[in-house]
Amino acid sequence: MTPSIFRQHITQSIANSALQIALDNNAERRVNGRLAALATLPDPRERRQRAHAVRADVIGHLDQYLEKFKAKATQNGTIVHIAKDANEALEIVSEIADNSMGKSRSGNENREDSKFPPGSNLNQADPQKSGSALLIAKSKSMISEEIELNHSLEAHGHRVIETDLGEYIVQLRGEKPAHIITPAVHLRRNDVGKLFQEKFGIPYTEDVSTLTATAHNVLREVFLTADIGISGVNFGVAETGTFCIVTNEGNGRMVTTVPRLHIALMGMERLVPNLADLALMLSLLARSATGQKLSVYTQLINSPRRSDETDGAQERHLVILDNGRSRLQNSSLFEALYCIRCGACLNACPVFRELGGHAYVGTDGTIAPYSGPIGSIVSPGLLGLEKFGQLAQASSLCGACKDACPVDIDLPKLLTRVRAGGSKKTTRNAAIGLTFQSRIGLQLYGVIGSSPRFFSIAQILAGLGAAIVFPFSKWIRLPGFTGWGYSKDFPRPSIKPFRVRFQSGASIPIMGMKSDEIIGNQPPDDPQSGGINASLLLIERFTQELEAIGGHPHRVSKENLIKSLTGELKEHGIEEALIWEKIPAVDEADLTKSGISLFHNADPLIRAGITGADAGIAETGTLVVSSGRGQPISTSLLPEIHIVVIRSSQIVSSLEEALQLENVREASATTLITGPSRTADIEMTLTIGMHGPKELIVYIVDE
């Protein structure tokens, strides 16, 4: 394959009108959502700088942090493996799977009778190995895409099923994810309707709620019968040995809770020093990725389930992968390791917005596991400059990616380094995929760009020249491969550079917002500021935030709690409920007298679950729910309605404060729940209730 074939992929993507509509819709909503979410922070710039410093510290002292994290996670009971490359990681996972034979959860013996999509390859194991085939439920993991884990496990005769809705859709189509955050971003609802009609035999429909419900029903069976759950890891906390998994749908909770064996995959760079730094990263991750203050489910996993707990994985393995990261750390591209995989640079990039992820291909035609601006650095850095170095040409170097990055990675600088041959230590002088004239042009650009004054003058001169030429642009034709004058029109130029207009507060056409609107908004007054009404302000803000994310708060007295609870359940036609063994302010006997049958053991057929909480977080409307004796995770996960009882004194101001609670550090697993389960993987259409509860009801007991 030659660079011209890469250009052919680009041309095909630009000519695909359906793809263009899908990418435009995704970019506009993601960009606007990110800006609105960041505007709720009092200090977005300062947090970004702090996050950059934290990531720089970790990557600069990676060996020390890795050793500390590994030691603490092992002490907690997690079995930690270090893989130097993809082959070693695949061997480790396969060995874990082989050793798990015969240890499957009771009740899985009939899993061969499970009904998987007709016509798909998900139920096609090697006939000679069918007796030993494992069913593996997998949550979204970019590491697994990097090492092609599914292909390896399927080659061993196992059945691997993606459980994130977007990943599941592209798996059924035999495709790779087209976006870090939104795997099926390239598809329209009619594509999914045709797919589900073919695979499941349902009547053709474009109704997103119907399509989502269909996937929910199939995947629920997968969760309940899986032998192994596999997930990625968003962050590892060196101080506590905790690993953090962030999802919106609830599939991450399912694969780490229901199967007896859990395998987590983590890039060796995905560490933070402590829980305070984790809070910082989480405050930026969801806002940058999906426009949320926090994702619906943020799991903090410390250990396998304890002997006095009734659910949670009995065995946890963590595979920490190098696969070129050490080499990248020692190159001039080391800053790429700061990435927290939010996907914001993809959404902001005007090139990705035209191409989509599947156009980012290597010299052998292989689709890169990481696309967009960060992928054009990470894919060559990890998987080979010769194979993926050309991806860095798919950039205008406009700087939108740097502006969007929550950890302030200088992506344009890194892209130019990839173009120049990868790193300062490389012996290769020729830039990847560039002609002699292009290299001379880049060198001239480097001279001008190194001086702010020269660069500003050059921008103004270029704007004036373009303004003079623009009236004649319809007769101008550049070489055909560029597309300018053929399939693409010349834009109307602006004499004032973007930075000048941005700093002056002028309207920014793409975003439709002024700079002071982006960075000048402030969140509501901080309840910690003091005063006699501080606790009331906390409660008020918590209820407002909870309502904003789709929860249903009720403030009640202890005396009226049982009556309110009973009325809520009967209003939903519910006479049975799962419940924790002990919840402050809740008397089981009184609930039973009211006609509600209560159960302590998990039952996927019971529609409601009642739990307590360690805390409520006022700034996000989040509930902190930890596992423990008599506190099964499944009570807040399996039912379609999750009811939480929390005392008003348990409401804290911030995420940082909540993560300092002793139980968060000590529990085998803690989940930060921010609203009901949700997905928007089909045409960015929000659908409530994917794999977790579709309704979250919170009783705040006044004290």
C-alpha positions as CSV (number, residue, x, y, z in Angstrom):
1,M,0.0,0.0,0.0
2,T,1.3,3.5,-0.8
3,P,0.3,6.9,0.5
4,S,-1.9,7.3,-2.5
5,I,-4.1,4.6,-1.2
6,F,-4.3,6.5,2.1
7,R,-5.5,9.5,0.1
8,Q,-8.0,7.2,-1.6
9,H,-9.5,6.3,1.8
10,I,-9.7,10.0,2.5
11,T,-11.4,10.7,-0.8
12,Q,-14.0,8.0,-0.2
13,S,-14.8,9.3,3.2
14,I,-15.3,12.8,2.0
15,A,-17.6,11.6,-0.8
16,N,-19.7,9.5,1.7
17,S,-22.7,11.9,2.4
18,A,-24.2,9.7,5.1
19,L,-20.8,9.5,6.9
20,Q,-20.5,13.3,6.7
21,I,-23.9,13.9,8.3
22,A,-23.1,11.4,11.1
23,L,-19.7,13.0,11.8
24,D,-21.0,16.5,11.7
25,N,-23.8,15.7,14.2
26,N,-21.3,14.0,16.5
27,A,-18.8,16.8,16.4
28,E,-21.2,19.6,16.9
29,R,-22.9,18.0,19.9
30,R,-19.7,16.8,21.5
31,V,-18.0,20.2,21.1
32,N,-20.9,22.2,22.4
33,G,-21.5,19.7,25.3
34,R,-17.8,20.0,26.3
35,L,-17.9,23.8,26.3
36,A,-21.1,23.9,28.4
37,A,-19.7,21.3,30.9
38,L,-16.4,23.0,31.3
39,A,-18.2,26.3,31.9
40,T,-19.6,24.8,35.2
41,L,-16.1,24.6,36.6
42,P,-14.8,27.7,38.5
43,D,-11.3,27.1,37.4
44,P,-11.0,25.2,34.1
45,R,-7.7,26.7,33.1
46,E,-6.1,26.0,36.4
47,R,-7.4,22.4,36.5
48,R,-6.0,21.9,33.0
49,Q,-2.6,23.1,34.1
50,R,-2.7,21.0,37.2
51,A,-3.7,17.9,35.2
52,H,-0.8,18.5,32.8
53,A,1.6,18.7,35.8
54,V,0.2,15.5,37.3
55,R,0.6,13.6,34.0
56,A,4.1,15.0,33.5
57,D,5.1,13.9,37.0
58,V,3.7,10.4,36.4
59,I,5.4,9.9,33.0
60,G,8.6,11.4,34.3
61,H,8.7,9.0,37.2
62,L,6.8,6.1,35.7
63,D,8.9,3.3,37.0
64,Q,8.5,4.5,40.6
65,Y,4.7,4.9,40.3
66,L,4.3,1.6,38.6
67,E,6.2,-0.2,41.3
68,K,4.1,1.4,44.0
69,F,0.9,0.7,42.3
70,K,1.7,-2.9,41.6
71,A,2.8,-3.5,45.2
72,K,-0.4,-2.0,46.6
73,A,-2.7,-3.7,44.2
74,T,-1.1,-7.1,44.9
75,Q,-1.4,-6.4,48.6
76,N,-5.1,-5.8,48.1
77,G,-5.6,-9.2,46.5
78,T,-5.5,-8.3,42.8
79,I,-3.2,-10.6,40.7
80,V,-1.0,-8.2,38.7
81,H,0.8,-9.2,35.4
82,I,3.2,-7.1,33.4
83,A,3.3,-7.6,29.6
84,K,6.1,-6.2,27.6
85,D,4.3,-6.5,24.3
86,A,1.0,-7.5,22.7
87,N,2.0,-11.2,22.3
88,E,2.9,-11.5,25.9
89,A,-0.4,-9.8,27.0
90,L,-2.4,-12.2,24.8
91,E,-0.5,-15.2,26.3
92,I,-1.3,-14.0,29.8
93,V,-5.0,-13.6,29.1
94,S,-5.2,-16.9,27.3
95,E,-3.5,-18.7,30.2
96,I,-5.8,-17.1,32.8
97,A,-8.8,-18.2,30.7
98,D,-7.4,-21.8,30.4
99,N,-6.8,-22.0,34.1
100,S,-10.4,-20.9,34.8
101,M,-11.8,-24.0,33.2
102,G,-14.0,-25.8,35.7
103,K,-14.2,-22.8,38.0
104,S,-17.3,-21.2,36.2
105,R,-20.1,-19.9,38.3
106,S,-22.7,-22.5,39.1
107,G,-25.6,-22.2,36.7
108,N,-23.4,-21.7,33.7
109,E,-23.5,-25.3,32.6
110,N,-26.2,-24.6,30.0
111,R,-24.5,-21.6,28.5
112,E,-24.2,-23.5,25.2
113,D,-27.9,-23.2,24.8
114,S,-27.8,-19.4,25.0
115,K,-29.4,-17.7,22.0
116,F,-26.9,-15.5,20.2
117,P,-27.6,-13.5,17.1
118,P,-28.4,-15.8,14.1
119,G,-25.9,-15.4,11.3
120,S,-23.2,-13.8,13.4
121,N,-19.9,-15.3,14.3
122,L,-20.4,-14.9,18.0
123,N,-21.7,-18.4,18.4
124,Q,-19.2,-20.1,16.2
125,A,-16.4,-21.7,18.2
126,D,-14.0,-24.3,17.0
127,P,-16.0,-27.5,17.0
128,Q,-13.1,-29.4,18.4
129,K,-12.9,-27.1,21.4
130,S,-16.6,-26.4,21.9
131,G,-16.6,-28.4,25.1
132,S,-14.1,-26.0,26.6
133,A,-15.3,-22.8,25.1
134,L,-15.8,-19.9,27.5
135,L,-18.3,-17.1,27.3
136,I,-16.5,-13.8,27.8
137,A,-18.4,-10.6,28.3
138,K,-16.2,-7.6,27.4
139,S,-16.5,-3.9,28.3
140,K,-15.0,-1.3,26.0
141,S,-11.2,-1.3,26.1
142,M,-8.9,0.5,23.7
143,I,-6.0,-1.7,24.9
144,S,-7.9,-4.8,23.6
145,E,-8.2,-3.1,20.2
146,E,-4.5,-2.3,20.2
147,I,-3.5,-6.0,20.9
148,E,-6.4,-7.5,18.9
149,L,-7.6,-9.5,21.9
150,N,-10.9,-10.7,20.5
151,H,-9.3,-12.3,17.5
152,S,-6.8,-14.2,19.8
153,L,-9.5,-15.5,22.2
154,E,-11.8,-16.5,19.4
155,A,-8.9,-18.4,17.8
156,H,-8.7,-20.4,21.1
157,G,-12.4,-21.3,20.6
158,H,-13.9,-18.9,23.1
159,R,-16.8,-16.6,22.5
160,V,-16.1,-12.9,23.1
161,I,-19.0,-10.5,23.1
162,E,-18.7,-6.7,23.3
163,T,-21.3,-5.3,25.7
164,D,-20.9,-1.6,25.1
165,L,-23.8,-0.8,22.6
166,G,-21.6,0.9,20.1
167,E,-18.9,-1.8,20.3
168,Y,-21.6,-4.5,20.0
169,I,-23.0,-2.9,16.8
170,V,-19.6,-2.7,15.1
171,Q,-18.8,-6.2,16.3
172,L,-21.9,-7.5,14.6
173,R,-20.9,-5.7,11.4
174,G,-17.4,-7.1,11.6
175,E,-15.8,-3.7,11.9
176,K,-13.4,-1.9,14.1
177,P,-14.5,1.1,16.3
178,A,-14.6,4.4,14.4
179,H,-14.1,6.6,17.5
180,I,-12.5,6.3,20.9
181,I,-15.7,7.2,22.8
182,T,-18.4,6.6,20.2
183,P,-17.5,3.4,18.3
184,A,-20.5,3.5,15.9
185,V,-20.2,7.2,15.1
186,H,-20.1,6.5,11.4
187,L,-23.5,4.8,11.3
188,R,-27.0,6.1,11.0
189,R,-30.1,4.6,12.7
190,N,-31.2,3.0,9.4
191,D,-27.9,1.1,9.3
192,V,-28.5,-0.3,12.8
193,G,-32.1,-1.1,11.9
194,K,-31.1,-3.2,9.0
195,L,-28.3,-4.9,11.0
196,F,-30.7,-5.9,13.9
197,Q,-33.3,-7.1,11.4
198,E,-30.7,-9.3,9.8
199,K,-29.1,-10.6,13.0
200,F,-32.1,-10.9,15.4
201,G,-35.0,-11.4,13.0
202,I,-36.9,-8.4,14.4
203,P,-39.1,-6.2,12.1
204,Y,-37.1,-3.3,10.6
205,T,-37.3,-0.2,12.7
206,E,-35.4,3.1,13.0
207,D,-36.8,3.7,16.5
208,V,-33.7,4.1,18.7
209,S,-35.5,3.0,21.9
210,T,-36.6,-0.2,20.3
211,L,-33.1,-0.9,18.9
212,T,-31.6,-0.2,22.3
213,A,-34.1,-2.5,24.1
214,T,-33.3,-5.3,21.6
215,A,-29.6,-5.1,22.4
216,H,-30.3,-4.8,26.1
217,N,-32.3,-8.1,26.1
218,V,-29.6,-10.1,24.3
219,L,-26.7,-8.7,26.3
220,R,-28.5,-9.2,29.6
221,E,-28.4,-12.9,29.0
222,V,-24.7,-12.6,28.2
223,F,-23.9,-10.9,31.5
224,L,-25.8,-13.5,33.5
225,T,-24.1,-16.5,31.9
226,A,-20.6,-15.2,31.2
227,D,-17.6,-17.1,32.6
228,I,-15.2,-14.2,32.4
229,G,-15.6,-10.4,32.4
230,I,-13.0,-8.3,30.7
231,S,-12.7,-4.5,31.0
232,G,-10.3,-1.7,30.4
233,V,-9.0,0.7,33.0
234,N,-9.3,4.5,32.9
235,F,-6.9,5.2,35.8
236,G,-4.8,3.3,38.3
237,V,-4.2,5.0,41.7
238,A,-0.6,4.4,42.9
239,E,-1.2,5.3,46.5
240,T,-4.1,2.8,47.1
241,G,-3.8,0.2,44.3
242,T,-7.2,1.2,43.1
243,F,-8.2,0.9,39.5
244,C,-11.0,3.1,38.1
245,I,-13.4,2.2,35.3
246,V,-15.7,4.8,33.8
247,T,-18.9,3.9,31.8
248,N,-22.4,5.3,31.2
249,E,-24.3,2.2,30.2
250,G,-23.5,0.0,33.2
251,N,-21.8,-2.7,31.2
252,G,-18.5,-2.0,33.0
253,R,-20.2,-2.7,36.4
254,M,-21.8,-5.9,34.9
255,V,-18.6,-7.5,33.6
256,T,-16.7,-6.7,36.9
257,T,-19.5,-7.9,39.2
258,V,-21.5,-10.8,37.8
259,P,-18.8,-13.2,36.4
260,R,-16.6,-14.9,39.0
261,L,-13.5,-13.9,37.1
262,H,-12.5,-10.4,36.0
263,I,-9.5,-9.5,33.8
264,A,-8.7,-5.8,33.5
265,L,-6.3,-4.4,30.9
266,M,-4.4,-1.2,31.5
267,G,-1.7,0.8,29.7
268,M,1.3,1.3,32.0
269,E,0.9,5.1,31.6
270,R,-2.6,5.3,33.0
271,L,-1.6,6.1,36.6
272,V,-2.3,9.0,39.0
273,P,-0.4,9.4,42.3
274,N,-3.4,9.5,44.7
275,L,-7.2,9.8,45.0
276,A,-7.1,13.6,45.0
277,D,-5.4,13.5,41.6
278,L,-8.0,11.0,40.5
279,A,-10.7,13.5,41.4
280,L,-9.0,16.1,39.3
281,M,-8.8,13.8,36.3
282,L,-12.4,12.7,36.6
283,S,-13.6,16.3,36.8
284,L,-12.1,16.8,33.3
285,L,-12.5,13.4,31.7
286,A,-16.3,13.3,31.5
287,R,-16.7,16.9,30.6
288,S,-14.3,16.6,27.8
289,A,-15.5,13.2,26.5
290,T,-19.3,13.4,26.7
291,G,-20.2,16.8,28.2
292,Q,-21.2,15.4,31.6
293,K,-19.9,16.5,35.0
294,L,-19.3,12.9,35.8
295,S,-20.0,9.7,33.9
296,V,-23.0,7.7,35.2
297,Y,-20.8,5.0,36.7
298,T,-17.4,5.6,38.0
299,Q,-16.1,2.3,39.6
300,L,-13.3,2.3,42.1
301,I,-12.1,-1.3,42.5
302,N,-9.7,-2.1,45.3
303,S,-9.9,-5.9,45.5
304,P,-11.8,-9.1,44.7
305,R,-14.9,-9.6,46.7
306,R,-14.4,-10.3,50.4
307,S,-15.3,-13.6,52.2
308,D,-18.4,-12.0,53.7
309,E,-19.7,-10.5,50.5
310,T,-22.2,-12.2,48.2
311,D,-21.3,-10.7,44.8
312,G,-18.4,-9.2,42.9
313,A,-15.6,-11.1,41.1
314,Q,-14.0,-13.7,43.2
315,E,-10.8,-13.4,41.3
316,R,-9.3,-10.2,39.7
317,H,-6.4,-10.1,37.3
318,L,-4.8,-6.8,36.1
319,V,-2.7,-7.0,33.0
320,I,-0.4,-3.9,32.7
321,L,0.8,-3.4,29.1
322,D,4.0,-1.8,27.8
323,N,3.9,-2.5,24.1
324,G,6.1,0.4,23.0
325,R,5.2,2.8,25.8
326,S,8.7,2.6,27.3
327,R,10.1,3.5,23.9
328,L,7.6,6.3,23.5
329,Q,8.5,7.6,27.0
330,N,12.1,7.9,26.0
331,S,11.4,9.7,22.7
332,S,10.5,13.3,21.9
333,L,6.8,12.1,21.6
334,F,6.6,11.3,25.4
335,E,3.9,13.9,25.9
336,A,1.5,11.7,24.0
337,L,1.5,9.4,27.1
338,Y,-0.3,12.2,29.0
339,C,-3.5,11.4,27.1
340,I,-6.5,10.3,29.2
341,R,-8.5,9.0,26.2
342,C,-11.3,11.5,26.3
343,G,-11.7,11.8,22.5
344,A,-12.0,15.6,22.7
345,C,-9.3,16.2,20.1
346,L,-11.1,13.9,17.6
347,N,-14.3,15.9,18.0
348,A,-12.5,19.3,17.6
349,C,-10.4,18.2,14.7
350,P,-11.7,19.5,11.3
351,V,-9.9,16.7,9.5
352,F,-11.3,13.9,11.6
353,R,-14.7,15.5,11.2
354,E,-14.4,14.9,7.5
355,L,-12.8,11.5,7.6
356,G,-13.9,9.4,10.5
357,G,-11.8,6.8,12.2
358,H,-11.8,4.1,9.5
359,A,-9.9,6.4,7.1
360,Y,-6.8,6.3,9.4
361,V,-5.0,3.3,7.8
362,G,-1.5,2.0,7.9
363,T,0.8,1.2,4.9
364,D,-0.6,-2.4,4.9
365,G,-4.3,-1.2,4.9
366,T,-4.8,-1.9,8.6
367,I,-7.1,0.5,10.4
368,A,-5.2,2.2,13.2
369,P,-6.6,1.4,16.7
370,Y,-6.2,5.0,17.6
371,S,-7.3,7.7,15.2
372,G,-7.6,11.5,15.1
373,P,-4.9,13.9,16.3
374,I,-3.8,11.8,19.3
375,G,-4.0,8.6,17.2
376,S,-1.8,10.0,14.6
377,I,0.9,10.2,17.3
378,V,0.1,7.2,19.5
379,S,-0.4,4.7,16.6
380,P,3.0,5.5,15.0
381,G,4.7,5.8,18.4
382,L,3.4,2.4,19.7
383,L,2.9,0.3,16.6
384,G,5.6,1.6,14.2
385,L,6.5,4.8,12.4
386,E,6.9,3.0,9.1
387,K,3.4,1.6,9.3
388,F,1.4,4.5,10.7
389,G,3.7,7.5,10.3
390,Q,1.6,8.8,7.3
391,L,-1.3,9.5,9.6
392,A,0.3,12.7,10.9
393,Q,-0.2,14.2,7.4
394,A,-4.0,14.1,8.0
395,S,-3.9,17.3,10.0
396,S,-4.2,21.0,9.3
397,L,-2.1,21.9,12.4
398,C,-4.8,24.4,13.3
399,G,-4.4,23.8,17.0
400,A,-8.0,23.0,17.7
401,C,-6.9,19.7,19.2
402,K,-4.5,21.4,21.6
403,D,-7.2,23.8,22.7
404,A,-9.6,21.0,23.4
405,C,-7.2,18.7,25.3
406,P,-8.0,18.6,29.0
407,V,-4.4,17.9,29.9
408,D,-2.9,20.5,27.6
409,I,-0.9,18.2,25.3
410,D,0.8,20.1,22.5
411,L,-0.6,17.9,19.8
412,P,0.4,20.1,16.7
413,K,4.0,20.0,18.0
414,L,4.0,16.2,18.3
415,L,2.4,15.8,14.9
416,T,5.2,17.8,13.3
417,R,7.7,15.6,15.1
418,V,6.0,12.5,13.7
419,R,6.2,14.1,10.2
420,A,9.9,14.8,10.8
421,G,10.6,11.2,11.5
422,G,9.3,10.4,14.9
423,S,11.8,11.6,17.6
424,K,14.9,13.6,18.2
425,K,16.8,10.4,18.7
426,T,15.8,8.9,15.3
427,T,18.5,8.5,12.7
428,R,15.9,8.9,9.9
429,N,16.0,12.4,8.5
430,A,13.3,12.1,5.8
431,A,9.8,13.2,6.9
432,I,7.1,10.6,6.5
433,G,5.2,10.8,3.2
434,L,6.5,14.3,2.3
435,T,8.0,15.6,-1.0
436,F,11.2,17.6,-1.0
437,Q,9.1,20.8,-1.6
438,S,6.9,20.0,1.4
439,R,9.9,19.5,3.7
440,I,11.4,22.8,2.6
441,G,8.0,24.5,3.3
442,L,7.8,22.9,6.8
443,Q,11.3,24.2,7.6
444,L,10.3,27.7,6.5
445,Y,7.2,27.4,8.6
446,G,9.3,26.3,11.5
447,V,11.4,29.5,11.3
448,I,8.3,31.7,11.1
449,G,6.4,29.8,13.7
450,S,9.2,30.0,16.2
451,S,8.7,33.8,16.6
452,P,5.3,35.0,17.7
453,R,5.9,38.3,16.0
454,F,6.9,36.8,12.7
455,F,4.0,34.4,12.9
456,S,1.5,37.2,13.6
457,I,2.8,39.3,10.7
458,A,2.7,36.2,8.4
459,Q,-1.0,35.6,9.4
460,I,-2.0,39.1,8.6
461,L,-0.1,39.1,5.2
462,A,-1.7,35.8,4.3
463,G,-5.1,37.1,5.2
464,L,-4.7,40.2,3.1
465,G,-3.4,38.2,0.2
466,A,-6.2,35.7,0.4
467,A,-8.8,38.5,0.6
468,I,-7.4,39.9,-2.7
469,V,-7.4,36.5,-4.4
470,F,-10.8,35.2,-3.0
471,P,-13.0,37.0,-5.6
472,F,-11.2,35.0,-8.3
473,S,-11.1,31.7,-6.4
474,K,-13.9,30.0,-8.4
475,W,-11.5,30.0,-11.4
476,I,-8.6,28.7,-9.4
477,R,-7.7,25.0,-9.5
478,L,-4.9,23.5,-7.4
479,P,-3.6,20.0,-8.2
480,G,-6.5,17.5,-8.3
481,F,-5.3,15.3,-5.3
482,T,-5.8,18.3,-3.0
483,G,-9.5,18.6,-3.8
484,W,-9.3,22.5,-3.6
485,G,-11.3,24.0,-6.5
486,Y,-12.9,20.6,-7.3
487,S,-14.7,18.9,-4.4
488,K,-13.9,21.6,-1.9
489,D,-14.5,25.4,-2.0
490,F,-12.0,27.9,-0.8
491,P,-13.2,29.5,2.5
492,R,-13.8,33.2,2.8
493,P,-10.7,34.5,4.5
494,S,-10.5,36.7,7.6
495,I,-7.9,39.4,7.8
496,K,-7.8,39.2,11.6
497,P,-6.2,35.9,12.9
498,F,-8.3,33.6,15.0
499,R,-6.3,34.3,18.2
500,V,-6.9,38.0,17.9
501,R,-10.7,37.5,17.4
502,F,-10.8,35.0,20.3
503,Q,-9.0,37.2,22.7
504,S,-11.2,40.2,21.8
505,G,-14.3,38.2,22.6
506,A,-15.5,38.1,18.9
507,S,-18.0,35.5,17.9
508,I,-16.5,32.1,17.0
509,P,-18.6,30.8,14.1
510,I,-17.9,27.1,14.7
511,M,-18.8,27.1,18.3
512,G,-21.3,29.9,18.3
513,M,-20.0,31.2,21.6
514,K,-17.9,34.1,22.7
515,S,-14.7,33.5,24.5
516,D,-16.0,35.1,27.7
517,E,-19.0,32.8,27.5
518,I,-16.7,29.8,27.3
519,I,-14.3,30.6,30.2
520,G,-16.2,33.2,32.2
521,N,-19.2,31.3,33.5
522,Q,-19.1,30.3,37.1
523,P,-21.0,27.5,38.9
524,P,-23.4,28.2,41.8
525,D,-22.0,29.6,45.0
526,D,-19.8,27.1,46.9
527,P,-21.8,25.7,49.8
528,Q,-18.5,25.4,51.7
529,S,-18.2,29.2,51.8
530,G,-19.7,29.2,55.3
531,G,-22.8,30.7,56.9
532,I,-25.6,29.3,58.9
533,N,-27.4,27.9,55.8
534,A,-24.3,26.0,54.4
535,S,-25.9,22.5,55.0
536,L,-29.2,23.6,53.5
537,L,-27.3,24.9,50.4
538,L,-25.6,21.6,50.1
539,I,-28.9,19.7,50.1
540,E,-30.5,22.2,47.7
541,R,-27.6,22.0,45.2
542,F,-27.6,18.2,45.5
543,T,-31.3,17.9,44.7
544,Q,-30.9,20.4,41.8
545,E,-28.0,18.5,40.3
546,L,-29.7,15.1,40.8
547,E,-32.8,16.4,38.9
548,A,-30.6,17.7,36.1
549,I,-29.2,14.3,35.4
550,G,-32.6,12.5,35.5
551,G,-32.8,11.4,39.1
552,H,-35.8,11.9,41.3
553,P,-35.0,13.3,44.8
554,H,-37.5,13.4,47.7
555,R,-36.8,15.0,51.0
556,V,-38.6,13.3,53.9
557,S,-38.6,13.0,57.6
558,K,-37.6,9.7,59.2
559,E,-41.2,9.2,60.4
560,N,-42.6,9.5,56.9
561,L,-39.9,7.5,55.1
562,I,-41.6,4.1,55.1
563,K,-44.9,5.5,54.0
564,S,-43.2,7.4,51.1
565,L,-41.2,4.3,50.1
566,T,-44.2,2.1,50.1
567,G,-46.2,4.5,48.1
568,E,-43.4,4.9,45.5
569,L,-43.2,1.1,45.1
570,K,-46.9,0.5,44.8
571,E,-47.2,3.4,42.4
572,H,-44.8,1.4,40.1
573,G,-46.8,-1.8,40.7
574,I,-44.0,-3.3,42.7
575,E,-44.6,-5.7,45.6
576,E,-41.1,-7.2,45.8
577,A,-37.7,-5.5,46.2
578,L,-34.1,-6.4,46.8
579,I,-32.7,-4.6,49.9
580,W,-29.5,-4.3,51.8
581,E,-29.5,-6.0,55.2
582,K,-29.1,-2.7,57.0
583,I,-29.9,0.8,55.9
584,P,-30.0,3.7,58.4
585,A,-33.6,5.0,58.9
586,V,-35.1,2.0,57.2
587,D,-37.0,-0.6,59.2
588,E,-37.5,-3.8,57.2
589,A,-40.3,-5.0,59.4
590,D,-42.3,-1.8,58.7
591,L,-41.8,-2.2,55.0
592,T,-42.9,-5.8,55.1
593,K,-46.0,-4.8,57.1
594,S,-46.8,-2.4,54.3
595,G,-47.1,-5.3,51.9
596,I,-43.6,-5.3,50.3
597,S,-41.8,-8.6,50.1
598,L,-38.0,-8.0,50.7
599,F,-35.1,-10.2,49.5
600,H,-31.3,-10.0,50.2
601,N,-30.0,-12.3,47.5
602,A,-29.7,-11.1,43.9
603,D,-32.6,-11.9,41.6
604,P,-32.6,-10.4,38.1
605,L,-36.4,-10.7,37.9
606,I,-37.0,-8.3,40.8
607,R,-37.7,-4.8,39.5
608,A,-36.5,-2.6,42.4
609,G,-33.5,-2.5,44.6
610,I,-33.1,-0.4,47.8
611,T,-29.7,0.6,49.1
612,G,-28.1,3.1,51.3
613,A,-25.1,5.3,50.3
614,D,-21.8,6.5,51.8
615,A,-22.3,10.0,50.6
616,G,-24.0,12.3,48.1
617,I,-21.9,14.8,46.2
618,A,-23.6,18.2,45.9
619,E,-21.6,19.6,42.9
620,T,-22.6,16.7,40.6
621,G,-25.7,15.0,42.2
622,T,-23.6,11.8,42.5
623,L,-24.2,9.0,45.0
624,V,-21.3,7.1,46.5
625,V,-22.3,3.5,47.0
626,S,-19.8,0.9,48.4
627,S,-19.9,-2.8,48.6
628,G,-19.6,-4.6,51.9
629,R,-21.2,-7.2,54.2
630,G,-24.9,-7.2,53.5
631,Q,-24.5,-4.6,50.8
632,P,-24.5,-6.5,47.5
633,I,-23.5,-4.5,44.4
634,S,-26.2,-6.2,42.4
635,T,-28.9,-4.5,44.4
636,S,-28.0,-1.2,42.8
637,L,-27.3,-2.8,39.4
638,L,-29.7,-5.5,38.3
639,P,-33.2,-4.0,39.0
640,E,-34.7,-1.5,36.6
641,I,-35.4,0.9,39.6
642,H,-32.7,1.9,42.1
643,I,-34.0,3.5,45.3
644,V,-31.4,5.1,47.6
645,V,-31.9,6.2,51.2
646,I,-29.4,8.8,52.4
647,R,-29.2,11.0,55.4
648,S,-29.0,14.8,54.8
649,S,-25.8,14.8,56.9
650,Q,-24.1,12.5,54.4
651,I,-24.1,15.1,51.6
652,V,-20.7,16.5,50.9
653,S,-19.7,19.4,48.7
654,S,-17.2,17.9,46.2
655,L,-15.8,14.8,44.5
656,E,-12.5,15.4,46.2
657,E,-14.2,15.3,49.6
658,A,-16.1,12.2,48.8
659,L,-13.0,10.3,47.7
660,Q,-11.3,10.9,51.1
661,L,-14.0,8.8,52.9
662,E,-12.5,5.9,54.7
663,N,-15.0,3.4,53.1
664,V,-13.9,4.5,49.6
665,R,-10.4,3.4,50.4
666,E,-11.3,0.3,52.3
667,A,-14.3,-1.3,50.4
668,S,-13.6,-3.9,47.8
669,A,-15.5,-1.8,45.3
670,T,-17.2,1.6,45.3
671,T,-19.4,3.1,42.6
672,L,-20.1,6.8,42.0
673,I,-23.6,6.8,40.5
674,T,-24.5,9.9,38.6
675,G,-28.0,9.4,37.3
676,P,-29.7,6.4,35.6
677,S,-28.0,4.2,33.1
678,R,-27.8,5.8,29.6
679,T,-26.4,5.5,26.1
680,A,-26.2,7.7,23.1
681,D,-24.4,5.3,20.7
682,I,-27.0,5.4,18.0
683,E,-27.0,8.8,16.2
684,M,-26.2,10.6,19.5
685,T,-29.8,9.9,20.6
686,L,-30.0,9.7,24.4
687,T,-31.7,6.6,25.7
688,I,-32.2,6.0,29.4
689,G,-31.7,2.5,30.9
690,M,-29.2,0.4,29.0
691,H,-27.6,-2.1,31.3
692,G,-28.2,-0.5,34.7
693,P,-31.4,0.9,36.3
694,K,-33.4,3.2,34.1
695,E,-34.8,5.1,37.1
696,L,-32.9,6.5,40.1
697,I,-35.0,7.6,43.1
698,V,-33.3,9.2,46.1
699,Y,-34.8,9.7,49.6
700,I,-33.0,12.4,51.6
701,V,-33.9,11.9,55.2
702,D,-33.8,15.2,57.1
703,E,-32.1,15.1,60.5
